[in-house]
Amino acid sequence: MEKRNVIIIGTAYPFRGGGMSTYNERLARAFQDRGDKVTIYTFSLQYPGFLFPGKTQYSTDHPPTDLNIKVAINSVNPFNWIKVGIEIKKLKADIVVIRYWMPFMAPSLGTLARIIRRNKHSKVVAIADNIIPHEKMPGGHFLSKFFVKSCDGFIVMSRSVLNDLNKFDKVRPRLFSPHPLYDNFGAVISKSQAKRMLGLEEETHYILFFGFIRQYKGLDLLIKAFADERFRKLPVKLLIAGEFYVDGKQYLDLIDSLGLKADIVLRTEFIENNDIVNYFCASDIVAQPYKDATQSGVTQIAYHFDKPMLTTNVGGLSEMVPHEKVGYVVSPDVNEISEALLRFFIENKETEFSANAANEKKRFSWDLLLEKIDAVVVESYLK
């Protein structure tokens, strides 16, 4: 493969971890590992403060020393889009990868893509987390259409997004490539060591809910499922790790009303990258009770640490977790969630499912994603 000049446009340092920047930086390293020259163009302003639901957008980690990251894009300033677009156009990168996840970003990213493509050399490939967002916004359909029409091709990480893309475009090349493995959070450590690091009880088993807490992720379903009295007879607790991106009072009130305060461990702050290993390795199973989804990076962290999973049959989640092999795929229903989790502990499935996860994760490689991007680029030349 001829080595190429690659530009990635999307969230990266100094914006803090989470799925977006972690993915984009890991993608840059995958390109670099095969010898490509890579530059990431990230945001100078990603969201105006009043639109950001968390406490801070910015990382407290040291900047990565192995990546070329340019802080340049103001998501709400059209004059900036023109300036940065012209700058990138002049670089004549072979491939420009744009990460698209919500209609709010469509004006800036779509404008950049249109300007870049005027150099008649760069091919713009969007990696689309979503085309139709989980949470509705006014004009979302029009904005997504504006972005879709600006690209040469697409990579999608779930078949549900592939179907959504067809509502906007049926001509441009697109390929499904599952979310690659998050293999950059360190090696597996013992459950005992992880529990000590987090101050958790050694003899207790833990169900992990991990990640930013939003309505569509179904934490309320999981809490209600965990209220099943049969859990009180087991040495099991629910570990909730992640920052509230909605009003947390509704969840805290639910926990109180169900009398679960003693059975739930709350770590509702942003989890730094170097702590992620502890949360996953301390847990027995990772629960993703989503009401709506396309794909989830949490799944790929769980795979990295060989963790069994419970997920729901929404979006592309069921494509990632083979039912009764790596975990359970259930409906977003309180009773189904509780029954599956109870089976997991009563039937002692952890060892079996963990071994299956270690084998199953081999199909989620970054090299495969690069091959799919290359294939979309090649096909775009034939259009």
Stockholm file with secondary structure:
# STOCKHOLM 1.0

chainA/1-383         MEKRNVIIIGTAYPFRGGGMSTYNERLARAFQDRGDKVTIYTFSLQYPGFLFPGKTQYSTDHPPTDLNIKVAINSVNPFNWIKVGIEIKKLKADIVVIRYWMPFMAPSLGTLARIIRRNKHSKVVAIADNIIPHEKMPGGHFLSKFFVKSCDGFIVMSRSVLNDLNKFDKVRPRLFSPHPLYDNFGAVISKSQAKRMLGLEEETHYILFFGFIRQYKGLDLLIKAFADERFRKLPVKLLIAGEFYVDGKQYLDLIDSLGLKADIVLRTEFIENNDIVNYFCASDIVAQPYKDATQSGVTQIAYHFDKPMLTTNVGGLSEMVPHEKVGYVVSPDVNEISEALLRFFIENKETEFSANAANEKKRFSWDLLLEKIDAVVVESYLK
#=GR chainA/1-383 SS CCCCEEEEESCCTTBCCHHHHHHHHHHHHHHHHTTCEEEEEEEEESSCGGGCCSSCSBCCSCCCSSSCEEEEEETTCHHHHHHHHHHHHHHTCSEEEEEECCGGGHHHHHHHHHHHGGGSSCEEEEEESCSSCSSCCTTHHHHHHHHHTTCSEEEESSHHHHHHHHTTCSSSCEEECCCCCCCCSCCCCCHHHHHHHHTCCTTCEEEEEESCBCGGGCHHHHHHHHTCGGGGGTTEEEEEESCBSSCTHHHHHHHHHTTCGGGEEEECSCCCHHHHHHHHHHCSEEEECCSSCSCCHHHHHHHHTTCCEEEESSTTHHHHSCBTTTEEEECSCHHHHHHHHHHHHHTTCHHHHHHHHHHHGGGCCHHHHHHHHHHHHHHHHHC
#=GC SS_cons         CCCCEEEEESCCTTBCCHHHHHHHHHHHHHHHHTTCEEEEEEEEESSCGGGCCSSCSBCCSCCCSSSCEEEEEETTCHHHHHHHHHHHHHHTCSEEEEEECCGGGHHHHHHHHHHHGGGSSCEEEEEESCSSCSSCCTTHHHHHHHHHTTCSEEEESSHHHHHHHHTTCSSSCEEECCCCCCCCSCCCCCHHHHHHHHTCCTTCEEEEEESCBCGGGCHHHHHHHHTCGGGGGTTEEEEEESCBSSCTHHHHHHHHHTTCGGGEEEECSCCCHHHHHHHHHHCSEEEECCSSCSCCHHHHHHHHTTCCEEEESSTTHHHHSCBTTTEEEECSCHHHHHHHHHHHHHTTCHHHHHHHHHHHGGGCCHHHHHHHHHHHHHHHHHC
//
